[in-house]
Amino acid sequence: MALGTGILLAPGANAADKWGPGYLIPDSTGKPDRSHIGAYGPPGQALPGVTGVAYCADPELDGPEAAGRYGPVKEYTSWTSKATGKEASAQDIARAAYVLSKYGNTTDDAQAAAVDAVVYSYLEAGTTYALPNGERALQRLSYPGVAPSAKKQATEYMAEAAKFAGPYKVNIKPSEGTPKPGAKTTVTLDVTSAAGHKVPGVKLDLGLTGAGTSETTATTNAEGIATTTITPAKAGTATLKATAESLPGNALRAITPSNAKAQRMVLTGGTTSAHHQVQFQVDPLKGGIKIVKTAVDTGKTLAGVAFEIKDGQGKTAAAGKTDAAGVWQVKDLAPGSYTVHEVKAVEGYQLAPDQTVTVGADKTADIAVKDVKIPEPEKPKPRPVTIPVLPKTGL
């Protein structure tokens, strides 16, 4: 980027006191101290009406001192190079916005020079100002006095942006199984970049509506994964919403000069957000019935006795037989009223009468069913026989 006349500093001198963090270097024709690699803004001369740090976006045009004035800050999701007439891809715009948002606001000379090189590489792709192979891009970062770390940082920023630039997507994955009232359910969250990589260090604001409680925040770890728990208070539908605020921007923030021969300026800052929500169907807690079958006459348990459990509509909810210990237990019954019906008794015993039982949430109702032995039929009593005494007769 060419500066105006009258800026004659020593080659490689730090220009932070005048323009902002960065370096004065020779221009593309070799004239010393005629180009600035870095940023405009504090601690140097701020652009009128611009807070923060700005970077030149058109390397072949005059510097911002030739702009006359700049218009208001606007967001751009499309960008056309004035050098090539070609539009930057949406991917390159998002990656440039990522680097500007995350690393652009700096007072470090080398970092500002690195971000400047990255901006040209994305917005002027295919030109001599673009990394990794552009002759002028490599030249600008290799002059004596420019910190060697600037080139290294620029390469690292572009590699990072390729992995983690937006647009972003929040993902919520509940643990296996259906949430139950009063029980904690683990939920896994992540935020993925446009390239599909999980982004580390992202804070997520959480909110559970409908029923229950949840943690208020979660932050993705070094692998880009966060976990939280939700505790539904009651049966019904619960909605968990996760929002990631202050993610690096996807669009360019830029100002345009009144003088078309001067450079446009892209600004640091700019953020975006992403959110997602998932609905959970919370089932009511189930209960159960435990039947213990005994004989009235002996007090011993009876095995192999068949039972049915009927619901309030008379439909069979469960069926089975008592085990060797005389026990049959039913689980996973919805709370409500049920009828315990003995289907078949063991040989020698009568069927027990039906019993009505109420099943509560997360509770087991114990039912004792006693069978009465079938009485043996009465034996007929002997009838007394009276033999009349015949009168004696003579011989």
Residue pairs with C-beta under 8 A, 6 or more apart in sequence:
1 35
1 36
1 37
1 56
1 58
1 59
1 61
1 63
1 263
2 27
2 34
2 35
2 61
2 62
2 63
3 24
3 33
3 34
3 35
3 36
3 63
3 65
4 62
4 63
4 65
4 66
7 18
7 24
7 33
7 34
8 33
9 15
9 24
9 33
10 32
10 33
11 24
11 25
11 26
11 32
11 33
11 143
11 144
11 145
12 23
12 24
12 25
12 143
12 144
12 145
12 146
13 23
13 24
13 33
13 145
14 23
14 109
15 22
15 23
15 24
15 36
15 38
15 44
16 22
16 38
16 43
16 44
16 107
16 109
17 43
17 44
18 44
18 45
19 36
19 38
19 39
19 40
19 44
19 45
20 38
20 39
20 40
20 41
20 42
20 43
20 44
20 45
20 53
20 112
21 38
21 39
21 43
21 44
21 53
21 106
21 107
21 108
21 109
21 111
21 112
22 36
22 37
22 38
22 39
22 109
22 112
22 113
22 116
23 36
23 37
23 38
23 109
23 113
23 143
23 145
23 146
24 33
24 34
24 35
24 36
25 33
25 35
25 36
25 37
25 140
25 143
25 145
25 146
26 32
26 33
26 34
26 35
26 143
27 34
27 35
28 35
28 136
35 140
36 56
36 63
37 113
37 116
37 117
37 140
37 141
37 146
37 150
38 109
38 112
38 113
38 116
39 53
39 54
39 55
39 104
39 106
39 112
39 115
39 116
39 268
40 46
40 47
40 53
40 54
40 55
40 56
40 64
40 265
41 47
41 50
41 52
41 53
41 54
42 52
42 53
42 107
43 107
47 54
47 64
47 70
47 255
47 265
48 69
48 70
49 70
49 72
49 255
50 70
50 73
50 255
50 265
50 267
52 105
52 267
52 268
52 269
53 104
53 105
53 106
53 112
53 267
53 268
54 64
54 255
54 265
54 266
54 267
54 268
55 100
55 104
55 115
55 116
55 119
55 265
55 266
55 267
55 268
56 63
56 64
56 116
56 119
56 263
56 264
56 265
57 119
57 120
57 123
57 254
57 263
57 264
57 265
57 266
58 81
58 82
58 83
58 263
58 264
59 83
59 120
59 124
59 127
59 129
59 136
59 263
60 82
60 83
61 82
61 261
61 262
61 263
62 259
62 261
62 262
62 263
63 262
63 263
64 70
64 257
64 262
64 263
64 265
66 257
66 259
66 261
66 262
67 257
67 258
67 259
67 262
67 263
68 257
68 258
68 259
68 262
69 257
69 258
70 255
70 256
70 257
70 258
70 265
71 255
71 256
71 257
71 258
72 255
73 253
73 254
73 255
73 267
74 253
74 254
74 255
74 256
75 251
75 252
75 253
75 270
76 93
76 251
76 252
76 253
76 254
77 90
77 93
77 250
77 251
77 252
78 87
78 88
78 90
78 93
79 87
79 88
79 93
79 123
79 252
80 86
80 87
80 88
81 87
81 88
81 123
81 124
81 125
81 127
82 264
83 124
83 127
84 124
84 126
84 127
86 125
86 126
88 96
88 122
88 123
88 125
89 125
91 165
91 194
92 122
92 123
92 125
93 122
93 123
93 250
93 251
93 252
94 165
94 166
94 167
94 194
94 250
94 251
95 122
95 158
95 161
95 162
95 165
96 118
96 119
96 122
96 123
96 161
96 252
96 266
97 165
97 166
97 248
97 249
97 250
97 251
97 252
97 253
97 270
98 160
98 161
98 164
98 165
98 166
98 248
98 249
98 250
99 115
99 118
99 119
99 122
99 157
99 158
99 160
99 161
100 115
100 119
100 249
100 252
100 253
100 266
100 267
100 268
100 269
100 270
101 248
101 249
101 268
101 269
101 270
101 271
102 248
103 111
103 114
103 115
103 153
103 157
104 112
104 115
104 267
104 268
104 269
105 268
105 269
106 112
106 115
109 147
109 150
110 146
110 147
110 149
110 150
110 153
111 150
111 153
113 140
113 141
113 146
113 147
113 150
113 154
114 149
114 150
114 151
114 152
114 153
114 154
114 157
115 154
115 157
117 131
117 137
117 140
117 141
117 150
117 151
117 154
118 131
118 154
118 157
118 158
118 161
119 266
120 127
120 129
120 130
120 131
120 134
120 137
121 129
121 130
121 131
121 132
121 134
121 137
121 154
121 158
122 130
123 266
124 130
127 134
127 136
128 134
128 135
128 136
128 137
129 136
129 137
129 140
130 137
131 137
131 138
131 154
131 155
131 158
132 155
138 151
140 146
141 150
141 151
141 154
142 151
162 195
163 193
163 195
163 197
164 193
164 195
164 197
164 199
164 248
165 193
165 194
165 195
165 248
165 250
166 193
166 194
166 247
166 248
166 249
166 250
166 272
166 274
167 194
167 250
167 272
167 274
168 191
168 192
168 193
168 194
168 199
168 244
168 247
168 272
168 274
169 191
169 192
169 274
169 276
170 189
170 190
170 191
170 204
170 242
170 243
170 244
170 274
170 275
170 276
171 189
171 190
171 191
171 192
171 276
172 187
172 188
172 189
172 240
172 242
172 276
172 277
172 278
173 187
173 188
173 189
174 185
174 186
174 187
174 278
174 280
175 185
175 186
175 187
175 188
177 185
178 281
178 282
178 283
179 185
179 230
179 232
179 238
179 280
179 281
179 282
179 283
180 232
180 282
180 283
180 285
181 211
181 212
181 232
181 233
181 234
181 235
181 282
181 284
181 285
181 361
182 231
182 232
182 233
182 285
183 231
183 232
184 229
184 230
184 231
185 229
185 230
185 231
185 232
185 280
186 227
186 228
186 229
187 227
187 228
187 229
187 230
187 240
188 225
188 226
188 227
189 204
189 218
189 220
189 225
189 226
189 227
189 228
189 242
190 198
190 199
190 220
190 224
190 225
190 226
191 198
191 199
191 202
191 204
191 220
191 224
191 244
191 247
191 274
192 198
192 199
192 224
193 199
197 224
198 220
198 223
198 224
198 225
199 220
199 224
199 247
200 220
200 221
200 222
200 223
200 224
201 219
201 220
202 219
202 220
202 224
202 226
202 244
202 247
203 217
203 218
203 219
203 244
203 245
203 246
204 217
204 218
204 219
204 220
204 226
204 242
204 243
204 244
205 216
205 217
205 242
205 243
205 244
205 245
206 214
206 215
206 216
206 217
206 218
206 228
206 240
206 241
206 242
207 214
207 216
207 240
207 241
207 243
208 214
208 230
208 238
208 239
208 240
208 241
209 238
209 239
209 241
210 236
210 237
210 238
210 239
211 232
211 233
211 234
211 235
211 236
211 237
211 238
211 282
212 230
212 231
212 232
212 233
212 234
212 238
212 282
213 230
213 231
213 233
214 228
214 229
214 230
214 231
214 240
215 228
215 229
218 226
218 227
218 228
218 242
219 226
220 226
230 238
230 240
230 280
232 238
232 280
232 282
234 282
235 282
235 283
235 284
235 285
236 282
237 279
237 280
237 281
237 282
238 279
238 280
238 282
239 277
239 278
239 279
239 280
240 277
240 278
240 280
241 275
241 276
241 277
242 275
242 276
242 277
243 273
243 274
243 275
244 273
244 274
244 275
245 271
245 273
246 271
246 273
247 271
247 272
247 273
247 274
248 270
248 271
248 272
249 269
249 270
249 271
249 272
250 272
251 270
251 272
252 266
252 270
253 266
253 267
253 268
253 269
253 270
254 264
254 265
254 266
254 267
255 264
255 265
255 267
256 264
257 263
257 264
257 265
284 334
284 335
284 361
285 335
285 361
285 362
286 331
286 332
286 333
286 334
286 335
286 361
286 362
287 333
287 334
287 335
287 359
287 360
287 361
287 362
287 363
287 364
287 365
288 329
288 330
288 331
288 332
288 333
288 359
288 363
288 364
288 365
289 309
289 329
289 330
289 333
289 338
289 340
289 357
289 359
289 364
289 365
289 367
290 327
290 328
290 329
290 330
290 364
290 365
290 366
290 367
291 307
291 322
291 327
291 328
291 329
291 340
291 367
291 369
292 301
292 326
292 327
292 366
292 367
292 368
292 369
293 301
293 302
293 303
293 305
293 322
293 326
293 327
293 328
293 369
293 370
293 371
294 300
294 301
294 302
294 326
294 368
294 369
294 370
294 371
295 301
295 302
295 349
295 370
295 371
295 373
296 370
296 371
296 372
296 373
297 372
297 373
300 326
301 322
301 325
301 326
301 327
302 322
302 326
302 345
302 346
302 349
302 371
303 321
303 322
303 323
303 324
303 325
303 326
303 346
304 321
304 322
304 346
305 321
305 322
305 326
305 328
305 342
305 344
305 345
305 346
305 369
305 371
306 319
306 320
306 321
306 342
306 343
306 344
307 319
307 320
307 321
307 322
307 328
307 340
307 341
307 342
307 343
307 369
308 316
308 318
308 319
308 341
308 343
309 316
309 317
309 318
309 319
309 330
309 333
309 338
309 339
309 340
309 341
310 316
310 317
310 338
310 339
310 341
311 317
311 336
311 337
311 338
312 336
312 337
312 338
317 330
317 333
317 338
318 330
318 333
319 343
320 328
320 330
321 328
322 328
329 364
331 364
333 359
334 359
335 359
335 360
335 361
336 358
336 359
337 356
337 357
337 358
337 359
338 356
338 357
338 358
338 359
339 354
339 355
339 356
339 357
340 354
340 355
340 356
340 357
340 367
340 369
341 354
342 351
342 352
342 354
342 369
342 371
344 351
345 351
345 352
345 371
346 371
348 373
348 374
349 371
349 372
349 373
349 374
350 371
350 372
350 373
350 374
351 371
352 369
352 370
352 371
352 372
355 367
355 369
357 365
357 367
358 365
359 365
